[in-house]
């Protein structure tokens, strides 16, 4: 199972669990709806932050790989120019 699938499954299970806990709580409907809205916003913000961190991580890895490739290319080019 890939990490992406596992993380998505864990987040989905947490959301379902939180929603079930809120819905089964003995509160008035209006209070329950406010709780659901608040929890939904919190989960959405958490997911946005996680996604942002993930995309930043991927961008950094690609940037590093591009820098490494550029350095290797320049080194090979320099070596080839010195050889001719």
PyMOL Python script that loads the backbone (N, CA, C, O; Angstrom):
from pymol import cmd

cmd.read_pdbstr("""\
ATOM      1  N   UNK A   1       0.843  -1.166   0.000  1.00  0.00           N
ATOM      2  CA  UNK A   1       0.000   0.000   0.000  1.00  0.00           C
ATOM      3  C   UNK A   1       0.895   1.237   0.000  1.00  0.00           C
ATOM      4  O   UNK A   1       1.875   1.300   0.743  1.00  0.00           O
ATOM      5  N   UNK A   2       0.564   2.195  -0.814  1.00  0.00           N
ATOM      6  CA  UNK A   2       1.399   3.387  -0.906  1.00  0.00           C
ATOM      7  C   UNK A   2       1.147   4.307   0.292  1.00  0.00           C
ATOM      8  O   UNK A   2       0.105   4.229   0.943  1.00  0.00           O
ATOM      9  N   UNK A   3       2.105   5.164   0.564  1.00  0.00           N
ATOM     10  CA  UNK A   3       1.981   6.106   1.682  1.00  0.00           C
ATOM     11  C   UNK A   3       0.808   7.050   1.466  1.00  0.00           C
ATOM     12  O   UNK A   3       0.104   7.414   2.408  1.00  0.00           O
ATOM     13  N   UNK A   4       0.608   7.442   0.212  1.00  0.00           N
ATOM     14  CA  UNK A   4      -0.477   8.370  -0.105  1.00  0.00           C
ATOM     15  C   UNK A   4      -1.828   7.749   0.232  1.00  0.00           C
ATOM     16  O   UNK A   4      -2.689   8.412   0.811  1.00  0.00           O
ATOM     17  N   UNK A   5      -2.019   6.490  -0.125  1.00  0.00           N
ATOM     18  CA  UNK A   5      -3.269   5.797   0.153  1.00  0.00           C
ATOM     19  C   UNK A   5      -3.457   5.631   1.657  1.00  0.00           C
ATOM     20  O   UNK A   5      -4.558   5.816   2.175  1.00  0.00           O
ATOM     21  N   UNK A   6      -2.394   5.285   2.346  1.00  0.00           N
ATOM     22  CA  UNK A   6      -2.461   5.099   3.789  1.00  0.00           C
ATOM     23  C   UNK A   6      -2.822   6.401   4.489  1.00  0.00           C
ATOM     24  O   UNK A   6      -3.681   6.408   5.371  1.00  0.00           O
ATOM     25  N   UNK A   7      -2.186   7.491   4.114  1.00  0.00           N
ATOM     26  CA  UNK A   7      -2.468   8.793   4.737  1.00  0.00           C
ATOM     27  C   UNK A   7      -3.905   9.215   4.456  1.00  0.00           C
ATOM     28  O   UNK A   7      -4.598   9.705   5.348  1.00  0.00           O
ATOM     29  N   UNK A   8      -4.352   9.024   3.216  1.00  0.00           N
ATOM     30  CA  UNK A   8      -5.732   9.378   2.876  1.00  0.00           C
ATOM     31  C   UNK A   8      -6.711   8.549   3.695  1.00  0.00           C
ATOM     32  O   UNK A   8      -7.713   9.077   4.178  1.00  0.00           O
ATOM     33  N   UNK A   9      -6.442   7.274   3.858  1.00  0.00           N
ATOM     34  CA  UNK A   9      -7.316   6.402   4.643  1.00  0.00           C
ATOM     35  C   UNK A   9      -7.387   6.815   6.095  1.00  0.00           C
ATOM     36  O   UNK A   9      -8.461   6.818   6.696  1.00  0.00           O
ATOM     37  N   UNK A  10      -6.237   7.166   6.662  1.00  0.00           N
ATOM     38  CA  UNK A  10      -6.202   7.599   8.057  1.00  0.00           C
ATOM     39  C   UNK A  10      -6.987   8.898   8.229  1.00  0.00           C
ATOM     40  O   UNK A  10      -7.759   9.039   9.177  1.00  0.00           O
ATOM     41  N   UNK A  11      -6.788   9.846   7.310  1.00  0.00           N
ATOM     42  CA  UNK A  11      -7.518  11.121   7.397  1.00  0.00           C
ATOM     43  C   UNK A  11      -9.025  10.918   7.240  1.00  0.00           C
ATOM     44  O   UNK A  11      -9.817  11.541   7.947  1.00  0.00           O
ATOM     45  N   UNK A  12      -9.412  10.052   6.318  1.00  0.00           N
ATOM     46  CA  UNK A  12     -10.838   9.782   6.111  1.00  0.00           C
ATOM     47  C   UNK A  12     -11.444   9.122   7.350  1.00  0.00           C
ATOM     48  O   UNK A  12     -12.543   9.482   7.772  1.00  0.00           O
ATOM     49  N   UNK A  13     -10.730   8.159   7.931  1.00  0.00           N
ATOM     50  CA  UNK A  13     -11.229   7.487   9.124  1.00  0.00           C
ATOM     51  C   UNK A  13     -11.353   8.469  10.292  1.00  0.00           C
ATOM     52  O   UNK A  13     -12.320   8.416  11.051  1.00  0.00           O
ATOM     53  N   UNK A  14     -10.376   9.359  10.432  1.00  0.00           N
ATOM     54  CA  UNK A  14     -10.434  10.359  11.503  1.00  0.00           C
ATOM     55  C   UNK A  14     -11.619  11.295  11.311  1.00  0.00           C
ATOM     56  O   UNK A  14     -12.298  11.649  12.275  1.00  0.00           O
ATOM     57  N   UNK A  15     -11.866  11.691  10.078  1.00  0.00           N
ATOM     58  CA  UNK A  15     -12.994  12.583   9.801  1.00  0.00           C
ATOM     59  C   UNK A  15     -14.321  11.892  10.099  1.00  0.00           C
ATOM     60  O   UNK A  15     -15.215  12.489  10.700  1.00  0.00           O
ATOM     61  N   UNK A  16     -14.447  10.648   9.685  1.00  0.00           N
ATOM     62  CA  UNK A  16     -15.685   9.901   9.936  1.00  0.00           C
ATOM     63  C   UNK A  16     -15.880   9.705  11.438  1.00  0.00           C
ATOM     64  O   UNK A  16     -16.992   9.851  11.945  1.00  0.00           O
ATOM     65  N   UNK A  17     -14.807   9.376  12.146  1.00  0.00           N
ATOM     66  CA  UNK A  17     -14.892   9.192  13.591  1.00  0.00           C
ATOM     67  C   UNK A  17     -15.296  10.465  14.308  1.00  0.00           C
ATOM     68  O   UNK A  17     -16.132  10.438  15.211  1.00  0.00           O
ATOM     69  N   UNK A  18     -14.709  11.573  13.910  1.00  0.00           N
ATOM     70  CA  UNK A  18     -15.043  12.864  14.526  1.00  0.00           C
ATOM     71  C   UNK A  18     -16.504  13.225  14.253  1.00  0.00           C
ATOM     72  O   UNK A  18     -17.215  13.690  15.143  1.00  0.00           O
ATOM     73  N   UNK A  19     -16.936  13.008  13.028  1.00  0.00           N
ATOM     74  CA  UNK A  19     -18.313  13.315  12.669  1.00  0.00           C
ATOM     75  C   UNK A  19     -19.285  12.439  13.450  1.00  0.00           C
ATOM     76  O   UNK A  19     -20.296  12.933  13.949  1.00  0.00           O
ATOM     77  N   UNK A  20     -18.992  11.155  13.561  1.00  0.00           N
ATOM     78  CA  UNK A  20     -19.858  10.250  14.313  1.00  0.00           C
ATOM     79  C   UNK A  20     -19.920  10.674  15.781  1.00  0.00           C
ATOM     80  O   UNK A  20     -20.993  10.658  16.385  1.00  0.00           O
ATOM     81  N   UNK A  21     -18.791  11.046  16.350  1.00  0.00           N
ATOM     82  CA  UNK A  21     -18.770  11.499  17.736  1.00  0.00           C
ATOM     83  C   UNK A  21     -19.605  12.743  17.955  1.00  0.00           C
ATOM     84  O   UNK A  21     -20.286  12.875  18.972  1.00  0.00           O
ATOM     85  N   UNK A  22     -19.551  13.633  17.020  1.00  0.00           N
ATOM     86  CA  UNK A  22     -20.331  14.872  17.142  1.00  0.00           C
ATOM     87  C   UNK A  22     -21.820  14.584  16.986  1.00  0.00           C
ATOM     88  O   UNK A  22     -22.643  15.095  17.746  1.00  0.00           O
ATOM     89  N   UNK A  23     -22.158  13.763  15.997  1.00  0.00           N
ATOM     90  CA  UNK A  23     -23.566  13.476  15.740  1.00  0.00           C
ATOM     91  C   UNK A  23     -24.215  12.695  16.874  1.00  0.00           C
ATOM     92  O   UNK A  23     -25.415  12.831  17.110  1.00  0.00           O
ATOM     93  N   UNK A  24     -23.453  11.895  17.563  1.00  0.00           N
ATOM     94  CA  UNK A  24     -24.010  11.088  18.651  1.00  0.00           C
ATOM     95  C   UNK A  24     -24.001  11.818  19.992  1.00  0.00           C
ATOM     96  O   UNK A  24     -24.514  11.301  20.984  1.00  0.00           O
ATOM     97  N   UNK A  25     -23.428  13.002  20.025  1.00  0.00           N
ATOM     98  CA  UNK A  25     -23.387  13.781  21.261  1.00  0.00           C
ATOM     99  C   UNK A  25     -24.778  14.322  21.579  1.00  0.00           C
ATOM    100  O   UNK A  25     -25.534  14.661  20.668  1.00  0.00           O
ATOM    101  N   UNK A  26     -25.118  14.404  22.859  1.00  0.00           N
ATOM    102  CA  UNK A  26     -26.468  14.861  23.255  1.00  0.00           C
ATOM    103  C   UNK A  26     -26.586  16.390  23.299  1.00  0.00           C
ATOM    104  O   UNK A  26     -26.827  16.963  24.361  1.00  0.00           O
ATOM    105  N   UNK A  27     -26.420  17.030  22.180  1.00  0.00           N
ATOM    106  CA  UNK A  27     -26.554  18.489  22.101  1.00  0.00           C
ATOM    107  C   UNK A  27     -27.733  18.851  21.207  1.00  0.00           C
ATOM    108  O   UNK A  27     -28.263  18.010  20.481  1.00  0.00           O
ATOM    109  N   UNK A  28     -28.133  20.117  21.275  1.00  0.00           N
ATOM    110  CA  UNK A  28     -29.176  20.618  20.379  1.00  0.00           C
ATOM    111  C   UNK A  28     -28.654  20.604  18.945  1.00  0.00           C
ATOM    112  O   UNK A  28     -27.445  20.628  18.712  1.00  0.00           O
ATOM    113  N   UNK A  29     -29.575  20.563  17.995  1.00  0.00           N
ATOM    114  CA  UNK A  29     -29.212  20.523  16.580  1.00  0.00           C
ATOM    115  C   UNK A  29     -28.350  21.694  16.147  1.00  0.00           C
ATOM    116  O   UNK A  29     -27.370  21.512  15.424  1.00  0.00           O
ATOM    117  N   UNK A  30     -28.708  22.896  16.585  1.00  0.00           N
ATOM    118  CA  UNK A  30     -27.942  24.089  16.181  1.00  0.00           C
ATOM    119  C   UNK A  30     -26.524  24.025  16.742  1.00  0.00           C
ATOM    120  O   UNK A  30     -25.566  24.402  16.067  1.00  0.00           O
ATOM    121  N   UNK A  31     -26.399  23.557  17.954  1.00  0.00           N
ATOM    122  CA  UNK A  31     -25.074  23.442  18.567  1.00  0.00           C
ATOM    123  C   UNK A  31     -24.254  22.372  17.850  1.00  0.00           C
ATOM    124  O   UNK A  31     -23.057  22.546  17.626  1.00  0.00           O
ATOM    125  N   UNK A  32     -24.903  21.268  17.492  1.00  0.00           N
ATOM    126  CA  UNK A  32     -24.221  20.187  16.780  1.00  0.00           C
ATOM    127  C   UNK A  32     -23.744  20.665  15.410  1.00  0.00           C
ATOM    128  O   UNK A  32     -22.629  20.348  14.994  1.00  0.00           O
ATOM    129  N   UNK A  33     -24.585  21.426  14.710  1.00  0.00           N
ATOM    130  CA  UNK A  33     -24.198  21.944  13.393  1.00  0.00           C
ATOM    131  C   UNK A  33     -22.996  22.882  13.516  1.00  0.00           C
ATOM    132  O   UNK A  33     -22.098  22.851  12.675  1.00  0.00           O
ATOM    133  N   UNK A  34     -22.975  23.707  14.549  1.00  0.00           N
ATOM    134  CA  UNK A  34     -21.835  24.594  14.770  1.00  0.00           C
ATOM    135  C   UNK A  34     -20.568  23.790  15.036  1.00  0.00           C
ATOM    136  O   UNK A  34     -19.492  24.130  14.543  1.00  0.00           O
ATOM    137  N   UNK A  35     -20.703  22.722  15.820  1.00  0.00           N
ATOM    138  CA  UNK A  35     -19.549  21.868  16.092  1.00  0.00           C
ATOM    139  C   UNK A  35     -19.041  21.211  14.813  1.00  0.00           C
ATOM    140  O   UNK A  35     -17.836  21.139  14.574  1.00  0.00           O
ATOM    141  N   UNK A  36     -19.981  20.732  13.993  1.00  0.00           N
ATOM    142  CA  UNK A  36     -19.600  20.086  12.725  1.00  0.00           C
ATOM    143  C   UNK A  36     -18.874  21.088  11.841  1.00  0.00           C
ATOM    144  O   UNK A  36     -17.846  20.759  11.248  1.00  0.00           O
ATOM    145  N   UNK A  37     -19.389  22.295  11.746  1.00  0.00           N
ATOM    146  CA  UNK A  37     -18.762  23.334  10.925  1.00  0.00           C
ATOM    147  C   UNK A  37     -17.360  23.659  11.441  1.00  0.00           C
ATOM    148  O   UNK A  37     -16.413  23.779  10.664  1.00  0.00           O
ATOM    149  N   UNK A  38     -17.241  23.800  12.764  1.00  0.00           N
ATOM    150  CA  UNK A  38     -15.944  24.121  13.361  1.00  0.00           C
ATOM    151  C   UNK A  38     -14.943  22.998  13.099  1.00  0.00           C
ATOM    152  O   UNK A  38     -13.814  23.261  12.685  1.00  0.00           O
ATOM    153  N   UNK A  39     -15.345  21.754  13.336  1.00  0.00           N
ATOM    154  CA  UNK A  39     -14.445  20.619  13.123  1.00  0.00           C
ATOM    155  C   UNK A  39     -14.085  20.481  11.653  1.00  0.00           C
ATOM    156  O   UNK A  39     -12.945  20.158  11.320  1.00  0.00           O
ATOM    157  N   UNK A  40     -15.046  20.721  10.771  1.00  0.00           N
ATOM    158  CA  UNK A  40     -14.776  20.629   9.336  1.00  0.00           C
ATOM    159  C   UNK A  40     -13.731  21.659   8.918  1.00  0.00           C
ATOM    160  O   UNK A  40     -12.825  21.351   8.143  1.00  0.00           O
ATOM    161  N   UNK A  41     -13.857  22.873   9.430  1.00  0.00           N
ATOM    162  CA  UNK A  41     -12.873  23.914   9.116  1.00  0.00           C
ATOM    163  C   UNK A  41     -11.499  23.540   9.654  1.00  0.00           C
ATOM    164  O   UNK A  41     -10.488  23.747   8.983  1.00  0.00           O
ATOM    165  N   UNK A  42     -11.461  22.985  10.876  1.00  0.00           N
ATOM    166  CA  UNK A  42     -10.176  22.576  11.456  1.00  0.00           C
ATOM    167  C   UNK A  42      -9.526  21.483  10.612  1.00  0.00           C
ATOM    168  O   UNK A  42      -8.329  21.535  10.331  1.00  0.00           O
ATOM    169  N   UNK A  43     -10.317  20.499  10.212  1.00  0.00           N
ATOM    170  CA  UNK A  43      -9.782  19.397   9.406  1.00  0.00           C
ATOM    171  C   UNK A  43      -9.331  19.904   8.041  1.00  0.00           C
ATOM    172  O   UNK A  43      -8.292  19.481   7.535  1.00  0.00           O
ATOM    173  N   UNK A  44     -10.103  20.804   7.442  1.00  0.00           N
ATOM    174  CA  UNK A  44      -9.732  21.359   6.141  1.00  0.00           C
ATOM    175  C   UNK A  44      -8.426  22.142   6.248  1.00  0.00           C
ATOM    176  O   UNK A  44      -7.559  22.032   5.382  1.00  0.00           O
ATOM    177  N   UNK A  45      -8.289  22.930   7.308  1.00  0.00           N
ATOM    178  CA  UNK A  45      -7.050  23.692   7.504  1.00  0.00           C
ATOM    179  C   UNK A  45      -5.870  22.747   7.698  1.00  0.00           C
ATOM    180  O   UNK A  45      -4.792  22.973   7.148  1.00  0.00           O
ATOM    181  N   UNK A  46      -6.073  21.689   8.479  1.00  0.00           N
ATOM    182  CA  UNK A  46      -5.009  20.712   8.693  1.00  0.00           C
ATOM    183  C   UNK A  46      -4.610  20.034   7.399  1.00  0.00           C
ATOM    184  O   UNK A  46      -3.427  19.827   7.131  1.00  0.00           O
ATOM    185  N   UNK A  47      -5.610  19.688   6.596  1.00  0.00           N
ATOM    186  CA  UNK A  47      -5.339  19.051   5.310  1.00  0.00           C
ATOM    187  C   UNK A  47      -4.613  20.003   4.366  1.00  0.00           C
ATOM    188  O   UNK A  47      -3.699  19.589   3.652  1.00  0.00           O
ATOM    189  N   UNK A  48      -5.006  21.263   4.356  1.00  0.00           N
ATOM    190  CA  UNK A  48      -4.324  22.261   3.527  1.00  0.00           C
ATOM    191  C   UNK A  48      -2.862  22.394   3.938  1.00  0.00           C
ATOM    192  O   UNK A  48      -1.970  22.458   3.091  1.00  0.00           O
ATOM    193  N   UNK A  49      -2.630  22.434   5.244  1.00  0.00           N
ATOM    194  CA  UNK A  49      -1.253  22.555   5.737  1.00  0.00           C
ATOM    195  C   UNK A  49      -0.432  21.327   5.360  1.00  0.00           C
ATOM    196  O   UNK A  49       0.720  21.450   4.946  1.00  0.00           O
ATOM    197  N   UNK A  50      -1.026  20.145   5.504  1.00  0.00           N
ATOM    198  CA  UNK A  50      -0.316  18.912   5.153  1.00  0.00           C
ATOM    199  C   UNK A  50       0.001  18.884   3.660  1.00  0.00           C
ATOM    200  O   UNK A  50       1.106  18.516   3.260  1.00  0.00           O
ATOM    201  N   UNK A  51      -0.966  19.272   2.847  1.00  0.00           N
ATOM    202  CA  UNK A  51      -0.764  19.297   1.406  1.00  0.00           C
ATOM    203  C   UNK A  51       0.294  20.323   1.022  1.00  0.00           C
ATOM    204  O   UNK A  51       1.116  20.073   0.140  1.00  0.00           O
ATOM    205  N   UNK A  52       0.274  21.472   1.682  1.00  0.00           N
ATOM    206  CA  UNK A  52       1.266  22.505   1.412  1.00  0.00           C
ATOM    207  C   UNK A  52       2.664  22.012   1.775  1.00  0.00           C
ATOM    208  O   UNK A  52       3.616  22.218   1.022  1.00  0.00           O
ATOM    209  N   UNK A  53       2.783  21.361   2.930  1.00  0.00           N
ATOM    210  CA  UNK A  53       4.078  20.806   3.341  1.00  0.00           C
ATOM    211  C   UNK A  53       4.558  19.760   2.348  1.00  0.00           C
ATOM    212  O   UNK A  53       5.738  19.717   2.000  1.00  0.00           O
ATOM    213  N   UNK A  54       3.634  18.913   1.893  1.00  0.00           N
ATOM    214  CA  UNK A  54       3.977  17.864   0.940  1.00  0.00           C
ATOM    215  C   UNK A  54       4.456  18.462  -0.382  1.00  0.00           C
ATOM    216  O   UNK A  54       5.473  18.033  -0.925  1.00  0.00           O
ATOM    217  N   UNK A  55       3.730  19.448  -0.897  1.00  0.00           N
ATOM    218  CA  UNK A  55       4.122  20.052  -2.175  1.00  0.00           C
ATOM    219  C   UNK A  55       5.445  20.804  -2.037  1.00  0.00           C
ATOM    220  O   UNK A  55       6.262  20.795  -2.958  1.00  0.00           O
ATOM    221  N   UNK A  56       5.659  21.453  -0.895  1.00  0.00           N
ATOM    222  CA  UNK A  56       6.951  22.127  -0.660  1.00  0.00           C
ATOM    223  C   UNK A  56       8.087  21.116  -0.643  1.00  0.00           C
ATOM    224  O   UNK A  56       9.158  21.365  -1.196  1.00  0.00           O
ATOM    225  N   UNK A  57       7.851  19.982  -0.011  1.00  0.00           N
ATOM    226  CA  UNK A  57       8.863  18.929   0.055  1.00  0.00           C
ATOM    227  C   UNK A  57       9.201  18.413  -1.344  1.00  0.00           C
ATOM    228  O   UNK A  57      10.372  18.247  -1.687  1.00  0.00           O
ATOM    229  N   UNK A  58       8.179  18.166  -2.137  1.00  0.00           N
ATOM    230  CA  UNK A  58       8.392  17.683  -3.504  1.00  0.00           C
ATOM    231  C   UNK A  58       9.124  18.740  -4.331  1.00  0.00           C
ATOM    232  O   UNK A  58      10.043  18.414  -5.082  1.00  0.00           O
ATOM    233  N   UNK A  59       8.722  19.992  -4.196  1.00  0.00           N
ATOM    234  CA  UNK A  59       9.369  21.073  -4.944  1.00  0.00           C
ATOM    235  C   UNK A  59      10.846  21.178  -4.569  1.00  0.00           C
ATOM    236  O   UNK A  59      11.697  21.382  -5.434  1.00  0.00           O
ATOM    237  N   UNK A  60      11.145  21.039  -3.281  1.00  0.00           N
ATOM    238  CA  UNK A  60      12.544  21.099  -2.836  1.00  0.00           C
ATOM    239  C   UNK A  60      13.353  19.940  -3.408  1.00  0.00           C
ATOM    240  O   UNK A  60      14.502  20.123  -3.811  1.00  0.00           O
ATOM    241  N   UNK A  61      12.759  18.754  -3.445  1.00  0.00           N
ATOM    242  CA  UNK A  61      13.463  17.592  -3.992  1.00  0.00           C
ATOM    243  C   UNK A  61      13.743  17.780  -5.482  1.00  0.00           C
ATOM    244  O   UNK A  61      14.839  17.474  -5.951  1.00  0.00           O
ATOM    245  N   UNK A  62      12.758  18.280  -6.226  1.00  0.00           N
ATOM    246  CA  UNK A  62      12.963  18.519  -7.655  1.00  0.00           C
ATOM    247  C   UNK A  62      13.992  19.611  -7.887  1.00  0.00           C
ATOM    248  O   UNK A  62      14.800  19.514  -8.810  1.00  0.00           O
ATOM    249  N   UNK A  63      13.971  20.643  -7.065  1.00  0.00           N
ATOM    250  CA  UNK A  63      14.940  21.720  -7.198  1.00  0.00           C
ATOM    251  C   UNK A  63      16.356  21.207  -6.942  1.00  0.00           C
ATOM    252  O   UNK A  63      17.290  21.546  -7.669  1.00  0.00           O
ATOM    253  N   UNK A  64      16.502  20.389  -5.905  1.00  0.00           N
ATOM    254  CA  UNK A  64      17.814  19.817  -5.603  1.00  0.00           C
ATOM    255  C   UNK A  64      18.278  18.913  -6.743  1.00  0.00           C
ATOM    256  O   UNK A  64      19.444  18.949  -7.135  1.00  0.00           O
ATOM    257  N   UNK A  65      17.361  18.102  -7.271  1.00  0.00           N
ATOM    258  CA  UNK A  65      17.720  17.211  -8.377  1.00  0.00           C
ATOM    259  C   UNK A  65      18.130  18.024  -9.608  1.00  0.00           C
ATOM    260  O   UNK A  65      19.078  17.661 -10.303  1.00  0.00           O
ATOM    261  N   UNK A  66      17.424  19.113  -9.875  1.00  0.00           N
ATOM    262  CA  UNK A  66      17.764  19.965 -11.016  1.00  0.00           C
ATOM    263  C   UNK A  66      19.127  20.610 -10.816  1.00  0.00           C
ATOM    264  O   UNK A  66      19.920  20.691 -11.754  1.00  0.00           O
ATOM    265  N   UNK A  67      19.403  21.068  -9.603  1.00  0.00           N
ATOM    266  CA  UNK A  67      20.723  21.656  -9.314  1.00  0.00           C
ATOM    267  C   UNK A  67      21.838  20.629  -9.488  1.00  0.00           C
ATOM    268  O   UNK A  67      22.881  20.925 -10.069  1.00  0.00           O
ATOM    269  N   UNK A  68      21.606  19.415  -8.976  1.00  0.00           N
ATOM    270  CA  UNK A  68      22.599  18.345  -9.111  1.00  0.00           C
ATOM    271  C   UNK A  68      22.850  18.019 -10.585  1.00  0.00           C
ATOM    272  O   UNK A  68      23.994  17.861 -11.012  1.00  0.00           O
ATOM    273  N   UNK A  69      21.768  17.921 -11.348  1.00  0.00           N
ATOM    274  CA  UNK A  69      21.905  17.610 -12.769  1.00  0.00           C
ATOM    275  C   UNK A  69      22.648  18.721 -13.498  1.00  0.00           C
ATOM    276  O   UNK A  69      23.473  18.451 -14.370  1.00  0.00           O
ATOM    277  N   UNK A  70      22.361  19.963 -13.146  1.00  0.00           N
ATOM    278  CA  UNK A  70      23.029  21.100 -13.770  1.00  0.00           C
ATOM    279  C   UNK A  70      24.528  21.086 -13.455  1.00  0.00           C
ATOM    280  O   UNK A  70      25.354  21.335 -14.334  1.00  0.00           O
ATOM    281  N   UNK A  71      24.871  20.797 -12.207  1.00  0.00           N
ATOM    282  CA  UNK A  71      26.277  20.735 -11.820  1.00  0.00           C
ATOM    283  C   UNK A  71      27.008  19.615 -12.570  1.00  0.00           C
ATOM    284  O   UNK A  71      28.129  19.805 -13.041  1.00  0.00           O
ATOM    285  N   UNK A  72      26.374  18.465 -12.674  1.00  0.00           N
ATOM    286  CA  UNK A  72      26.990  17.346 -13.384  1.00  0.00           C
ATOM    287  C   UNK A  72      27.157  17.662 -14.867  1.00  0.00           C
ATOM    288  O   UNK A  72      28.171  17.320 -15.475  1.00  0.00           O
ATOM    289  N   UNK A  73      26.153  18.317 -15.437  1.00  0.00           N
ATOM    290  CA  UNK A  73      26.234  18.701 -16.844  1.00  0.00           C
ATOM    291  C   UNK A  73      27.386  19.677 -17.063  1.00  0.00           C
ATOM    292  O   UNK A  73      28.177  19.523 -17.994  1.00  0.00           O
ATOM    293  N   UNK A  74      27.469  20.683 -16.193  1.00  0.00           N
ATOM    294  CA  UNK A  74      28.537  21.678 -16.336  1.00  0.00           C
ATOM    295  C   UNK A  74      29.916  21.044 -16.151  1.00  0.00           C
ATOM    296  O   UNK A  74      30.869  21.413 -16.838  1.00  0.00           O
ATOM    297  N   UNK A  75      30.020  20.086 -15.219  1.00  0.00           N
ATOM    298  CA  UNK A  75      31.283  19.403 -15.004  1.00  0.00           C
ATOM    299  C   UNK A  75      31.647  18.575 -16.227  1.00  0.00           C
ATOM    300  O   UNK A  75      32.799  18.584 -16.661  1.00  0.00           O
ATOM    301  N   UNK A  76      30.677  17.859 -16.785  1.00  0.00           N
ATOM    302  CA  UNK A  76      30.939  17.046 -17.985  1.00  0.00           C
ATOM    303  C   UNK A  76      31.298  17.935 -19.173  1.00  0.00           C
ATOM    304  O   UNK A  76      32.175  17.590 -19.966  1.00  0.00           O
ATOM    305  N   UNK A  77      30.634  19.062 -19.297  1.00  0.00           N
ATOM    306  CA  UNK A  77      30.896  20.013 -20.386  1.00  0.00           C
ATOM    307  C   UNK A  77      32.323  20.562 -20.261  1.00  0.00           C
ATOM    308  O   UNK A  77      33.061  20.644 -21.242  1.00  0.00           O
ATOM    309  N   UNK A  78      32.686  20.931 -19.042  1.00  0.00           N
ATOM    310  CA  UNK A  78      34.034  21.455 -18.788  1.00  0.00           C
ATOM    311  C   UNK A  78      35.087  20.404 -19.104  1.00  0.00           C
ATOM    312  O   UNK A  78      36.107  20.701 -19.727  1.00  0.00           O
ATOM    313  N   UNK A  79      34.833  19.174 -18.671  1.00  0.00           N
ATOM    314  CA  UNK A  79      35.783  18.084 -18.953  1.00  0.00           C
ATOM    315  C   UNK A  79      35.904  17.842 -20.454  1.00  0.00           C
ATOM    316  O   UNK A  79      37.003  17.615 -20.961  1.00  0.00           O
ATOM    317  N   UNK A  80      34.789  17.889 -21.160  1.00  0.00           N
ATOM    318  CA  UNK A  80      34.801  17.670 -22.607  1.00  0.00           C
ATOM    319  C   UNK A  80      35.542  18.809 -23.308  1.00  0.00           C
ATOM    320  O   UNK A  80      36.282  18.566 -24.262  1.00  0.00           O
ATOM    321  N   UNK A  81      35.357  20.023 -22.855  1.00  0.00           N
ATOM    322  CA  UNK A  81      36.043  21.158 -23.472  1.00  0.00           C
ATOM    323  C   UNK A  81      37.545  21.110 -23.233  1.00  0.00           C
ATOM    324  O   UNK A  81      38.323  21.502 -24.102  1.00  0.00           O
ATOM    325  N   UNK A  82      37.953  20.638 -22.078  1.00  0.00           N
ATOM    326  CA  UNK A  82      39.377  20.530 -21.764  1.00  0.00           C
ATOM    327  C   UNK A  82      40.026  19.406 -22.564  1.00  0.00           C
ATOM    328  O   UNK A  82      41.218  19.463 -22.866  1.00  0.00           O
ATOM    329  N   UNK A  83      39.253  18.396 -22.902  1.00  0.00           N
ATOM    330  CA  UNK A  83      39.778  17.263 -23.640  1.00  0.00           C
ATOM    331  C   UNK A  83      39.983  17.537 -25.119  1.00  0.00           C
ATOM    332  O   UNK A  83      40.738  16.828 -25.784  1.00  0.00           O
ATOM    333  N   UNK A  84      39.319  18.559 -25.637  1.00  0.00           N
ATOM    334  CA  UNK A  84      39.462  18.858 -27.071  1.00  0.00           C
ATOM    335  C   UNK A  84      40.494  19.907 -27.350  1.00  0.00           C
ATOM    336  O   UNK A  84      40.720  20.258 -28.508  1.00  0.00           O
TER     337      UNK A  84
END
""", "prot")
cmd.dss("prot")
cmd.show_as("cartoon", "prot")
cmd.util.cbc("prot")
cmd.orient("prot")
